[in-house]
Each structure stands twice: as C-alpha cells, then as structure tokens.
Amino acid sequence: MSLDFDEGDELRALRAAVADLGSRYGQAYFLAQARSGGTTGELWADAGKAGFLGVNLPEEYGGGGGGMVELALVCEELGAAGCGLLMMVVSPAICGTVIARFGTDEQKQRWLPGLADGSSIMAFAITEPDAGSNAHEITTTARRDGDEWVLTGRKTWISGVDLADAVLVVGKLADGPKGTLRPALFVVPTDAPGLSAQPIPMEIVSPERQFQVFLDDVRLPADALVGHPDQGIAQLFAGLNPERVMAAAFSLGVARLAMRKATDYARERRVWGTPIGAHQGLAHPLAACQIEIELARLMTQKAAWLIDAGRDAEAGLAANSAKYAAAEAAARTVDQAVQTHGGAGLSQEYGVGALLVASRLSRIAPVSREMILSFVAQHDLQLPRSY
C-alpha cells in the first residue's frame, strides 16, 4: 500500500475555482461589510450558486456528493482570499452533516437542498453560559407535551443567528436519568415563538456576529427532533468532528492570508537599500510559520479524509489535532505578519491588524487548546483523565 499526497486534478480544479471567486471579493469587501454593519450575503449566494457550499452534501439533495475534504478546501481558499465565511463551519458542515446522516427523509428534503445552494442557513447551538466546555452540564431541556416538544434554556456564543432560518439546538431530554446528558437535537425556526436572540458586542472585525439565544417554552412539532432520541451522542460527534476540521481550515485560510501579506511586504519594503526580507531576523520567523502552516494543512487533510472514510474512532483525535495545529499556526503567523510590517501592521491600509483578534480567537473556539491537549493526553497518550 502506498501513500498519495497528490490532490488530483478534480481537487486542484475546485481549489482554483474557489480561489477565483474569492479573489473577486477579497479582504477589502469583507472588511467593508464588517465595518459598515453589512453582511457577506452576496458572496454566500455566489458560493452557493457555484456549488461550493454544498460540496459535501448528497447529490440527491442538490449537493456535490463530496465530503469534508472538499468542503474544508473551499473554506480554506475563501479564507486565504481574505473573505472566509464562518457560517460554512456551521451550516453545511455541522448541520448539513447531522441532517444528512440522521435526519428523516422529510427533514432531508426540507433542509438539505437549501443548505446546499445557500438559500437556507442553519445555525448551531450547544454552548451555554454555565456549561462552558462541559457539555454534560447543559441545562437546556426538551420535554414532551402531547405530540409536541417544549424547549427551555439559554445558549451563548451562537454564530449567525441573524442570518439563519433555523437553529440546530442541542438540549437534554427531560425524561433522561438524573445526572446524565442524554442529548437530543432539534431544528428550531428562528421565528419560532419564544425564541429570542441578543447580539454579543465583539472586538473581532467580522460581518458574522455572535449571539446569546433564549428559549422560553418554545413549542415544536414532533418532527423537529432530528433522528432517534437515543442517537444524540452519535449525532453530536457526527457534527463536532467536521466542526473541528472546518475550524482548522478557517485558521489555515487566515494564516495563508497573513503570510502572503507579510512576504509581499518583506520583498518590497526596503531599508538602507535592502529588502527587509533579506534579513534572517525576518526571514527565519516567516519560514518557521510557513512550516507550521504546511504541517497543519497535512493534519487537516488527514482528519477530513478519516471523516469521509467513516473512520470515526480515529477522526476525533485527528480533527482535534488539526484544529490545534492550525490555530497555533494562524496565531503565530498573524503575529509575525504584524511584526514584519512594523507600525504599518496596525494600520487599516494593509489589513493585517484586522486578523489579530480572529487569529487569537482560533485558539479558543470552538474548543480551547487546553481541552484539546487534555483530550490528546487521555486518548492518545493513555494518561489519566484530568477533567
């Protein structure tokens, strides 16, 4: 058996097509929308029409029939062009994957075509103010009332609620044993009575906003429940592993953008008659960052491949490792890009400073690097559990 690290003609063509679309918008468009309170709806629509948003979803529902390898590639290339779409991590990757794998035929027909072409957007809500990284402590509860479900609870750090048609909400079943999670996932329309959202003021420069979501006795029909109530754990992992891979791809895009800006500037900027990139004090840190980017990309591709191959037991470790590696690469590369520009790196002219908060956030969301290290220590190194 041999290893093949060649993407092949189809993936190269997809990468080139996405890069071309991204170049038609670019960072200037993205930052203008963010600073004016606008959205990236035009880019989202074009990406959907081109088939990029649903490249991982089944063909019978309007998708491309590919997998996480293809979707992560799309996310990375748009980010490298300066116009990464955060909702790609959520709508087609998490929600689309869960519904495609566990949804009823009616749910697939209702949601997947829109998620594939971008005409529908679905947010994802698991994080709660008092639960943090411990999903077993979530308090959002779903109880039966005749033929309906009633959801009560609160979620936080939920991306893109203002853009979404529905939210895939993770709750716990009220009839579950005390002290256990027993999760269940529900598709909740954003206009459902009892659902409200409050934006969270952020320092990050992005048109995609974060929200607190309140669920006050939200009544849902029986078919709002995704899959079987006893499949909640499997559904969560089916969505969270792709989330890690997409977060890694998003970070890779940020890192590549920062690297391009830094090296362009280092070639052109001359001090005492010499391009500053000729000095090892700048060249070596940038080279080290480039190595980190390439290593993170390899792990991201491996994790995506494992998910597509159905090797879930291995995919969790790889997906978390990819997310960790890409986040570290992004944070260090953006920091070095700012340093390479000197004071100009904090001006709006070069668009490097705008990446600082986004790259730092990558170390925290959707899972912190500390939780990843604990996970790897326990599952890969077989060390005693620390949490």
N, C-alpha and C positions, 0 to 999 in steps of 0.2 A: 504494500500500500504506500502511495506517495502523497505528499502534501503539495497542494497547488495554491500559490499565493497570487495568481493572476485573476483579476476580477472578471475578465472576459469581455467580449465585445458588447454584450447587452448592458451590463452594468456600467461600462465606460460610456456608452451612448446615453444612458439615463443620467449619469453624473454630469455629462456635458450639457444636456438639455436643461437640467435644473440650474446649473451654473449660469447658463444663458438667461434664463428667466430671472434669476437673482440679480444679474448684472443690469437688467433693465429697470430695476428698482433701487437696490443698493442701500448703503447706510444712510445717505442723505435723506432718502424717502422715509426710512424707518424713524430716524431721529426727528424729522419734521412732524410726522404723525404723533410721536410721543410727546413732543413739546407743545403741540397745539391742542392736545386732548383728542386727537383723531384716532383712527383705527387702521389696521393693515388689511381691511376688508377687500380692497381691490386686488392686492397680491394674493390673498387667500382664495378669492374667486378664480383668478387666473391659474393658480396652482391646482385647484380642483378641476377646472376645465381640461387642463393638460393631463389629468390622471395621476398627479403626483401625490395628492393627499390620501388617496385610497389604494395606493400601490400594494399594500399589504392585505387588502380585504378580498374575499372571494369574488371571482369573476361573475358568478350568477347574480350577485347583488350590485354589480357595477364597479367592482374593484379591479385591481390589476392582477390578482391571483398570485402575487409575490408574498413576501414576508417581511420580517424585521430587518433583514439585510438591506432590502430596497428602501424601506421607509427611513431607516437610520441614515442611509446615504442621502436621501432627499433633505432631511433635517440638517445634516452637516453642511451640505453645499449651500443651502439658503443662508445658514449662519455665516459661512465663510464669505458670502457676498455682502454681509452686513445687514441682512433682513431676516434673521431667524424667526420662525413662528413658534412661540411657546406652546400654543394650543395643539400643535402637532403631537406633542408629548402626551396630551390628554385625550383629544377627541378620537383620532383614528387608532392610536397606539394602545391606550388603556381601554377606553370604552368600546372601540371597534373590535378589539381582540376578544374582550369578555363576551360581548353580544354574539360575535361570530362563533365562538366556541360553546357558549352555554345558553344563549337565548332561544326562545321558542321560534318556530317558523314565522309566526306573526310579528314577533319583535325584530327578527332579521329583516323581514320585508318592510317594516315600518321605519327602521333606523339606518340600516347599513347603506342603502343607495345614497341617502343624503350625506352621511359621513364620508362616503367615498368621493362624491363630487364637490363636497364643500358647502352644499346648500343647507346642511344642518350641522350644528356644532353641539357637542355634548361636553359638559364639564364633569369633573370627578371630585367627590367629597368624602374624604376619610379622616383627615386631621381634625382634632378637637383641641380646645384651649387647655384642658386639664389632662389630656392623654399624652400629648407630645408624640414621642417615638414609640410609646407603648400602646399598640392598637387594642390590646386586651382591656384597656381602661376606658374605651369609648363608652359613652352613655346614651348616644342617640338610639332610641328604642322604636322597634316596629311591633305593633300588636294588631291582632286580628279583631275586626268588629264586623261580624256577619260575613259578607262577601268582599269586604274592603280591608285595606291595611291603613293604619294610622301611624304616622311618623312624628316623633317629638325629639328635639335635640338641637344642638348647635355645632357648627363646623367653622373652621378658620383656615386662612391661607388657601382659599379656593380660587383657582385661576379662571379668569374669563367668564364669570357668571353673567356679566352684562352682554356678552356675545353669544351665549349659549341658548339653545332651545330647550334643553333639559339638562339635568344633573344626575349622574350616576352616584347615588348616595349609599354609603356603607353604614348599615345600622346593625344592631343586635336584636335577635328575636326575643320578645318579652317572655316567651314560654320556655326559654333555654334554662339549663341548670344554673343556679346561683354561683357566681364566681367564674363562669366560663364565658367566652366571647360569643360563640355560635353566630357568626356574621351572616348577613344577607344583603344582597344588592338590589336596589330599587331605582327604576328610571322615573325621575320626578320632573315634570314640566316646570320651567322657570316661572310660568304664570299660574301655577297651582295656588289656590287659596291657602294661606298660612305660611307660604314660603316667602321670605324677605332676605335681602342682602344689603350689606353695608360695606362700601369700599374702605380698604386699609391704606392710609397715606404711606407712600414708599419713596425712598431716595433713588431707587433704580429708574433709569431712563428707558421706559418701555411703554408702548401703547396698550399692552396687555396687563390688566390690573388684577390685584388680589382682593379677596372679599371675605368678610365674615358672613356666614349663612345661618339663618334662623328657621327652624322647622317647628311651627306651632300647630300641632294636631293636623298635619297635612294628610288629607284623605286621598287614598289612591285605589284604583280598581285592582282586582286580584292579579291581573296580568301585568301589573307594574313590577312584580317580583321577577328578577332575572333567574332563569333556571330553577333548580330544585332548592328548597330551603336548607337541605343538608349538604349542598355543594359550595357553601360560601367560602370556605378556606381555599378550595381549589380555584375558585373564581378570582379571589384576591391575588394569589400568586400568578395566575394567568395574566393579570393586568399589571402587577408590580414589577415583574421581571422586564417586560417591554418598557415600562416607565424608566427603569434604571438605564437601559440601553439607549433610550431616546435622550435622557438627560446627558449621557456621555456624548452622544452625537452633537447635541446642542453646545456642550462645552468645547468640543473639538472645533466646531464652526467659529466660536468666539476666539479660540486660541489661534486658529489659522488666519483669521482676520487681523488680529493684533500682530502676528508675525509678519504678515505682508506689509502692514503699515510701518512696522519697525525697520524692516530690511530696506524698504523703499527709501525711507528717510536716511538710513545709515549709508546708503550708496550715494545719495545726493547731497547731503549736508557736509560741507567742507569747513574745517577749522585749521588754520595755519597751512592752508593749501592742500590738505589731505582729507579724503572722505573719512568720516568718523568710523565707518565700518571697517576700515583697515586696522584699527587698533584692537588688540586682543581683549582689552578691558570691556569692549562692547561685543566683539565678535564671538568670544567664547561663551558668555552667558546666553546669547541668542542661539548659538549652536546647541548648547545643552537643552534649551527649551524645545528646539526642533526635534531632538532625540526623544524627549518626553512625549511630544505630540504624536510621533510615529509609533511609539510603544503603546500609547493609549488607543490609537486607532486600531492597532492589531487586536488588542483585547476586546474592543468594542465589536469588531467584525466577528471575532470568535464567539462572543456572547450572543450576538444576533443569529449566527449560524446554529448554535446549540438550541435556541428557542425554535427556530424554523425546523430543526431536525426532530423536535419533540423530546429532546433530552432534558426534561425539566429538572431532574436531580442535579445535573451539572450546571444548568443555565443560571441558577440562583447565585452561585458563587462567582461565576464569570461576569454576570451582569453587575453585581455589586463591585467587583474588582475594576471593571471597565469604568463605572461611574466614578469611583475613587480616583483612578489614574487620570481620567480626562479632566476632572475638576482641578486636580493639582496642576496639571499641565496648563490649563486655562489661567488659573490664578497667577502662576509664576510667569507665564508668557506675557500677560497683560501688564503685570508689574514691570517687567523688563522693557516692554514697549514704551511705557510711560518714561522710564529712566533713560531710554535711548533718545527720546525726544527732548529730554530736559524739561525746562519750563513750558515749552510748547506742548508737551504731552498733557497738560492740564487745561489747555485752551480748547474751545469748541472747533477750531479750524481743522484739526487733524482727526477728531472723532475717537481718540484713544482713551481719554479720560472717561468718556461715557461708558466704556466697557468695564471700569473698575468695580462698580457695585455688582454688576451682573456676574463677573468672574468670581467675586468673593462669595456671592450667593450660591454658586455652584458647589461650594464645599459644605453647604448646609442642606439644601433642598435637592431632591425630595427626601433624601435621607442623609444624615450627617456623616462626615468621615469617621467620627468616633464610633458610631453604630456599625459602620461597615468594618472597621478594624476589629470590633468585638465579634462580629459575625464570622469573619475570616479566622480569627484566633480560635473560635469554638469549633467551626465546621471543617476548616482545612488543617489547622494545626492540632486539633483534638485537645485543646486546653480547656480547663474548667470554665463553665459559663460564668460571665461576670455581671450579668444583668438579669 
